[in-house]
Amino acid sequence: MKTKSLTLIAGTIWLLAGFNVCRIGVVSWMDLETTSVLMVVGSIVTLLFFSTMFVKMLFKNVRRIEVDKRRLWHMMPVKSYAIMAFMITFGILLRNCPAIPSAFIASFYVGLGSALMVAGTVYISALLCPKEL
């Protein structure tokens, strides 16, 4: 596959995943009776923490993709797929754990989903406005 195609596919996947995670958080948030300042701050901290981590990771992935034509599964290294599998598994376990308050799920998922969408947007912007990374 061409570099542009892989970058577009990766960005789209990150955007869609982020939208879905954020949607879960928003639905959980809407089920709550009140919103606390701690929830809002938690979402912002989560957004900032994960955005920093994801953007660093995706710049490495964009550089990898640019090396030459690759297969679809080469858009991320094996380590990134392992992290993704862990995060999905951990997210499912977290949502299904009765000891975790809904306010935490709502706040964390809104922040995490937003961070994923930021990363997807950066991927696509790397495609549309390429710069030396």
C-alpha positions in Angstrom: 0.0 0.0 0.0 1.0 3.6 -0.5 2.1 5.8 2.4 -0.9 8.1 2.0 -3.4 5.3 2.0 -1.9 3.8 5.2 -1.8 7.1 6.9 -5.4 7.8 6.0 -6.5 4.4 7.2 -4.6 4.8 10.5 -6.0 8.3 11.1 -9.5 7.1 10.3 -9.2 4.1 12.7 -7.9 6.4 15.5 -10.7 8.9 14.8 -13.4 6.2 14.8 -12.0 4.5 17.9 -11.8 7.8 19.7 -15.4 8.7 18.7 -16.7 5.4 20.0 -14.8 5.6 23.3 -15.9 9.2 23.8 -19.5 8.2 23.0 -19.4 5.6 25.7 -18.1 8.2 28.2 -20.8 10.8 27.2 -23.5 8.2 27.5 -22.2 7.3 31.0 -21.9 11.0 31.9 -25.5 11.6 30.8 -26.7 8.8 33.1 -25.3 10.6 36.1 -27.3 13.0 38.2 -24.6 15.5 38.8 -21.2 16.6 37.3 -18.4 17.5 39.6 -15.4 19.7 39.0 -13.2 16.6 39.7 -14.9 14.9 36.7 -14.1 17.8 34.4 -10.6 18.1 35.6 -10.1 14.3 35.3 -11.3 14.4 31.7 -8.9 17.2 30.9 -5.9 15.5 32.6 -6.7 12.2 30.8 -6.9 14.1 27.5 -3.6 15.8 28.0 -1.8 12.7 29.3 -3.0 10.3 26.6 -2.7 13.0 23.8 1.0 13.4 24.6 1.5 9.6 24.6 -0.5 8.9 21.4 0.9 11.8 19.4 4.5 10.7 20.1 3.5 7.1 19.1 1.9 8.2 15.9 4.8 10.4 14.7 6.9 7.2 15.0 4.3 5.3 13.0 4.1 7.9 10.3 7.9 7.8 10.0 7.8 4.0 9.7 5.0 4.1 7.1 7.0 6.6 5.0 10.0 4.3 4.6 8.5 2.4 1.7 5.3 0.7 0.5 3.9 -1.6 3.2 1.1 -3.9 3.8 -2.1 -2.8 5.7 -1.0 -4.4 8.9 2.3 -2.5 8.8 0.6 0.8 9.7 1.6 0.1 13.3 4.4 -2.0 14.9 3.5 -5.1 16.8 4.1 -3.3 20.1 1.3 -0.8 19.2 -1.1 -3.7 18.4 -0.3 -5.2 21.7 -0.9 -1.9 23.5 -4.2 -1.6 21.7 -5.3 -5.1 22.6 -4.4 -4.4 26.3 -6.3 -1.1 26.3 -9.4 -2.7 24.8 -9.3 -5.6 27.2 -8.7 -3.3 30.2 -11.5 -1.0 29.1 -14.0 -3.8 28.9 -12.9 -5.1 32.3 -13.0 -1.5 33.8 -16.5 -0.8 32.5 -17.8 -4.2 33.9 -16.2 -3.8 37.3 -18.8 -2.9 39.9 -16.2 -1.3 42.2 -15.5 1.4 39.6 -17.9 4.4 39.9 -19.8 5.5 36.8 -18.4 9.1 37.3 -14.9 7.8 36.8 -15.9 5.8 33.7 -17.6 8.8 32.2 -14.7 11.2 33.0 -11.9 8.8 31.9 -13.7 7.7 28.7 -14.4 11.2 27.6 -10.8 12.2 28.1 -9.4 9.1 26.5 -11.8 9.2 23.5 -10.9 12.8 23.0 -7.2 12.0 23.0 -7.7 9.3 20.5 -9.6 11.7 18.2 -6.8 14.3 18.6 -4.3 11.6 17.5 -6.5 10.6 14.5 -6.7 14.3 13.5 -2.9 14.6 13.8 -2.5 11.5 11.6 -4.8 13.0 8.9 -3.1 16.4 9.2 0.3 14.6 8.6 -1.2 13.3 5.4 -2.8 16.6 4.3 0.1 18.9 5.4 3.2 16.8 5.4 6.2 18.1 7.2 9.5 16.7 8.2 8.9 14.8 11.4 
